[in-house]
């Protein structure tokens, strides 16, 4: 579960870019946690055969699987939020570029004498 390859580089100084960086860090942590929980559950199931499992152990394994699903769902949700932030950053960068171009054109137009 790696970052999407279409990541838009964004200026780190903007609040949106910082939020995106934080979200990506959280997403990585959540994905690692889901992977670790999957590994733990797999080992436990292999080490404790079904016919030996007590109700408490079986219930704990089931809760572990449910938690694993929730963690993975959270990671997926974070990925969607990250994509939305990336889109917002790209859109904002484009709008800022257009604004700078407009300001430059306006400044240039104000410096020129009126056409006759």
Buried (B, 14 or more C-beta within 10 A) or exposed (E): EEEEEEEBEBEEEBEBBEBBBEBBEBBBEBBEBBBEBBEEBEEBBEEBEEEEBEEEEEEBBEEBBEBBEEBBEBBBEBBEBBBEBBEBBBEBBEEEEEEEEEEEEEEEEEEEEEEE
